[in-house]
């Protein structure tokens, strides 16, 4: 059981990284299905605009604070979270645990050449990892059932989705159970990072919540305006929520 914090109408699990990893391993051991959702500033803003995305995230068994900005907002709204649980860090922790425990995994997402390079690097980093299967993320909605069936036939217990929002959330909500995987984790652009296509921000930038700026500097034309717009919207959203809850704001806890 864990406490949950209500942020912007979404319940976020107040878990540390270690607690999250143990929850995932327990799901595999006990044969339970665990669907993981992560939220950052941009996704919380987009969830206000996209009801389908909001429903998909809300339907996850665990919802984690992937962005440092979410942790800061939780403090401002007096619904504190113990720490950030970054999706890529959880991804790497689970790969290490899967290698040690012999848990088969499946990778779904990214461009074909990116996926192949990631698989090559993963094989070097985790040589004993059992990769049950993999597929790139470029398929039509009409193919989703066949993709889910292929994952189920592979026998994978951990499924990692390297796809963008809302595609990964919508696929998981519709077909996650059909894959047979015990743990389903949407890791966004992590495949690109592991493949060396994009660079992750240094830890000093991460601690300051500036990963978005690091990425924007790498792709200013594609990401600059988007990040500035969503970050401004998130700050405004947080300020409005703080004002709405004042002066009787109090921690919002729910058992889960």
NUSELUM-896174 format. One line per field, with one value per residue (C-alpha): residue in three letters; x, y, z. Coordinates in Angstrom, 1 decimal. Each point is the difference from the previous one (the first is absolute). Example, Ala and Ser with C-alpha at 12.3 -4.5 7.8 and 13.67 -1.06 7.14 Angstrom:
dovex c(ALA	SER)
px c(12.3	1.4)
py c(-4.5	3.4)
pz c(7.8	-0.7)
This chain:
dovex c(UNK	UNK	UNK	UNK	UNK	UNK	UNK	UNK	UNK	UNK	UNK	UNK	UNK	UNK	UNK	UNK	UNK	UNK	UNK	UNK	UNK	UNK	UNK	UNK	UNK	UNK	UNK	UNK	UNK	UNK	UNK	UNK	UNK	UNK	UNK	UNK	UNK	UNK	UNK	UNK	UNK	UNK	UNK	UNK	UNK	UNK	UNK	UNK	UNK	UNK	UNK	UNK	UNK	UNK	UNK	UNK	UNK	UNK	UNK	UNK	UNK	UNK	UNK	UNK	UNK	UNK	UNK	UNK	UNK	UNK	UNK	UNK	UNK	UNK	UNK	UNK	UNK	UNK	UNK	UNK	UNK	UNK	UNK	UNK	UNK	UNK	UNK	UNK	UNK	UNK	UNK	UNK	UNK	UNK	UNK	UNK	UNK	UNK	UNK	UNK	UNK	UNK	UNK	UNK	UNK	UNK	UNK	UNK	UNK	UNK	UNK	UNK	UNK	UNK	UNK	UNK	UNK	UNK	UNK	UNK	UNK	UNK	UNK	UNK	UNK	UNK	UNK	UNK	UNK	UNK	UNK	UNK	UNK	UNK	UNK	UNK	UNK	UNK	UNK	UNK	UNK	UNK	UNK	UNK	UNK	UNK	UNK	UNK	UNK	UNK	UNK	UNK	UNK	UNK	UNK	UNK	UNK	UNK	UNK	UNK	UNK	UNK	UNK	UNK	UNK	UNK	UNK	UNK	UNK	UNK	UNK	UNK	UNK	UNK	UNK	UNK	UNK	UNK	UNK	UNK	UNK	UNK	UNK	UNK	UNK	UNK	UNK	UNK	UNK	UNK	UNK	UNK	UNK	UNK	UNK	UNK	UNK	UNK	UNK	UNK	UNK	UNK	UNK	UNK	UNK	UNK	UNK	UNK	UNK	UNK	UNK	UNK	UNK	UNK	UNK	UNK	UNK	UNK	UNK	UNK	UNK	UNK	UNK	UNK	UNK	UNK	UNK	UNK	UNK	UNK	UNK	UNK	UNK	UNK	UNK	UNK	UNK	UNK	UNK	UNK	UNK	UNK	UNK	UNK	UNK	UNK	UNK	UNK	UNK	UNK	UNK	UNK	UNK	UNK	UNK	UNK)
px c(0.0	1.2	-1.3	-1.2	0.1	-2.7	1.6	-2.1	-2.7	2.4	1.1	3.8	1.6	2.4	2.7	3.7	2.0	0.8	-3.6	-1.1	2.5	-1.1	-3.7	0.9	1.9	-2.8	-2.5	2.1	0.5	-3.7	-1.3	-1.8	-0.2	1.5	-0.4	2.3	-0.7	2.3	-0.8	2.1	-0.9	-0.7	-2.2	-2.0	-0.7	-1.0	-2.2	-2.2	-0.3	-0.4	-2.6	1.1	3.5	-1.3	-2.2	2.9	2.4	-2.7	-0.6	3.6	0.7	2.9	0.4	3.5	1.6	2.4	0.8	1.7	-2.5	-2.8	1.9	0.4	-3.7	-1.0	1.9	-1.6	-3.4	1.0	-0.5	3.7	1.5	3.1	2.1	-0.1	-0.3	1.3	-1.3	3.4	1.6	-2.8	0.5	3.7	-0.6	-2.6	2.4	2.7	-2.5	-1.4	3.5	0.8	-3.4	-0.3	-3.2	-0.7	-0.6	-1.5	0.9	-2.7	0.7	2.3	1.2	1.3	3.7	-0.2	-1.5	2.7	2.8	-1.7	-0.2	3.7	0.9	-2.3	1.6	3.4	-1.2	-2.2	1.5	-2.2	-3.3	-2.7	-1.5	-3.2	-0.7	0.0	-1.9	0.4	-2.8	-1.1	-3.3	-3.5	-2.9	-1.4	3.2	-0.2	-1.8	2.7	2.7	-1.5	-0.4	3.6	1.1	-2.2	1.5	3.5	-0.6	1.5	-0.7	1.2	-1.2	1.8	-1.7	2.3	-2.8	-1.2	-3.1	-2.9	0.7	1.7	-2.7	-2.8	1.6	0.5	-3.5	-1.5	2.4	2.2	-1.9	0.1	3.8	0.3	2.8	-0.1	1.6	-0.6	2.1	-0.1	3.5	-0.6	3.3	2.2	0.7	1.5	2.2	1.2	0.7	2.1	-2.2	-0.8	2.1	-1.4	0.5	2.9	-1.1	0.6	-2.6	-2.4	0.2	-0.9	-2.9	1.6	-0.1	-2.6	2.5	2.8	-2.3	-1.2	3.6	0.6	-3.0	-1.0	-2.2	-2.0	-0.2	0.8	-3.4	-1.8	1.9	-0.4	-3.7	-0.7	2.3	-1.7	-3.4	1.1	1.2	-3.3	-1.9	1.9	-0.6	-3.7	-0.2	1.9	-2.4	-3.0	1.1	1.0	-0.2	-1.1	2.3	1.0	1.8	-2.3	0.7	-1.7	1.0	0.7)
py c(0.0	3.5	3.5	2.0	3.8	1.8	2.4	1.9	-2.6	-3.0	-2.4	-0.3	-2.8	1.2	-2.6	0.0	-1.7	-3.0	-0.4	0.2	-2.6	-2.4	0.5	-1.0	-3.1	-1.0	0.2	-2.4	-2.4	0.0	-0.1	3.4	2.6	3.4	2.8	3.0	3.5	3.0	3.7	3.1	3.6	-0.3	-3.1	1.6	3.0	-2.3	-2.0	3.1	0.2	-3.7	-1.9	-3.3	0.5	1.0	-3.1	-2.3	1.4	-0.1	-3.6	-1.1	-2.0	2.2	3.7	1.4	3.4	-0.2	3.7	2.1	2.7	-2.3	-0.6	3.8	0.6	-2.7	1.9	3.3	-1.6	-1.7	-3.5	-1.0	-2.9	-1.8	0.4	0.0	-3.4	0.7	-2.4	-0.7	-0.7	-2.5	-1.5	-0.6	-1.3	-2.5	-1.2	-0.7	-1.9	-1.9	-1.1	-1.2	-1.8	-1.4	1.9	0.2	3.5	1.5	3.3	1.8	3.4	2.4	-0.1	-3.3	1.2	1.6	-3.2	-2.1	2.2	0.1	-3.9	-0.1	2.3	-1.8	-3.3	1.4	1.6	-2.9	-3.0	-2.6	1.8	-2.2	2.1	-1.9	2.3	3.4	2.2	3.5	2.5	0.8	-1.9	1.0	-0.2	-3.0	-1.9	0.5	-3.3	-2.0	1.9	-0.9	-3.6	-0.2	1.3	-2.6	-2.8	1.1	-0.7	3.4	1.0	3.5	2.2	3.3	2.5	2.4	2.1	3.6	1.1	-0.5	-3.0	-2.1	0.7	-0.7	-3.3	-1.1	0.8	-1.9	-2.9	-0.2	-2.9	-1.9	0.1	-2.3	2.1	0.4	3.4	2.5	3.2	2.8	1.4	2.7	1.1	-2.3	-2.2	2.9	0.8	-3.5	-0.2	3.2	1.9	2.7	0.9	0.1	3.1	-0.2	-0.7	3.6	1.1	-2.7	1.1	3.5	-1.2	1.2	-3.2	1.7	2.8	-2.4	-1.8	3.3	1.1	-3.3	0.5	3.7	0.2	-3.0	0.2	3.6	1.6	-3.2	-0.1	3.7	-0.1	-3.1	1.1	3.4	-1.7	-2.3	2.9	1.7	-3.2	-0.5	3.6	-0.3	-3.2	1.5	3.0	-2.3	-2.1	3.0	0.7	-3.4	-2.0	-3.3	-3.2	-2.3	-3.6	-3.1	-3.6	-2.2)
pz c(0.0	-0.7	0.5	-2.9	-0.5	-2.0	-2.4	-2.6	0.4	-0.6	2.7	0.0	2.1	2.7	-0.6	0.0	-2.8	2.1	1.0	-3.6	-1.1	2.8	-1.0	-3.6	1.1	2.3	-2.8	-2.1	2.9	0.9	-3.6	0.3	-2.7	0.7	-2.5	0.7	-1.0	0.3	0.1	-0.6	-0.5	-3.7	0.4	2.8	-2.2	-2.9	2.2	0.5	-3.8	-0.8	1.9	-1.6	1.3	3.4	0.3	-1.1	2.6	2.7	-0.8	0.8	3.1	0.9	-1.0	0.7	0.0	-3.0	0.0	2.7	-0.7	1.2	3.3	0.5	-0.8	2.5	2.7	-0.9	0.2	3.3	-1.4	0.2	-1.9	1.4	-3.2	-3.7	-1.6	-3.5	-2.7	-1.5	3.4	0.8	-3.4	0.6	3.5	-1.3	-2.7	2.6	2.2	-3.0	-1.0	3.6	0.4	-3.5	-0.8	-3.7	-1.5	-3.1	-1.7	-2.0	-1.6	-1.8	-3.7	-1.2	-0.2	3.5	1.4	-1.5	1.4	3.4	0.0	-0.9	2.9	2.5	-0.9	0.9	3.2	1.1	-1.6	1.8	-0.6	-1.6	-2.8	-0.9	-3.0	-1.4	-2.6	-1.2	0.8	-3.5	-0.5	-0.7	2.5	-2.0	0.9	3.7	0.7	-1.9	1.8	3.4	-1.1	-1.0	3.4	1.7	-2.1	0.9	3.7	1.1	3.6	-0.3	-2.9	-0.7	-2.4	-1.6	-1.6	0.5	1.8	-0.5	-2.2	2.7	2.6	-2.5	-1.2	3.6	1.1	-3.0	-0.4	3.1	1.6	-3.3	-0.1	3.0	1.5	3.7	0.0	-2.7	0.1	-2.6	-0.2	-2.6	-1.7	2.1	-3.0	-1.8	3.0	0.4	-3.7	0.2	-2.3	2.6	3.1	3.5	2.1	2.5	3.6	1.0	-2.6	1.2	3.6	-1.0	-2.1	-3.2	-2.1	-2.2	-0.8	-0.8	-2.4	-1.5	-0.6	-1.9	-2.2	0.2	-3.0	0.8	3.8	1.0	-0.4	1.2	3.3	0.6	-0.6	2.1	2.9	0.1	0.0	2.8	2.2	-0.5	0.7	3.2	1.1	-0.7	1.9	3.0	0.0	-0.3	3.0	2.2	2.9	1.3	-2.1	1.6	-1.2	-2.0	0.8	-1.2	0.7	-3.0)
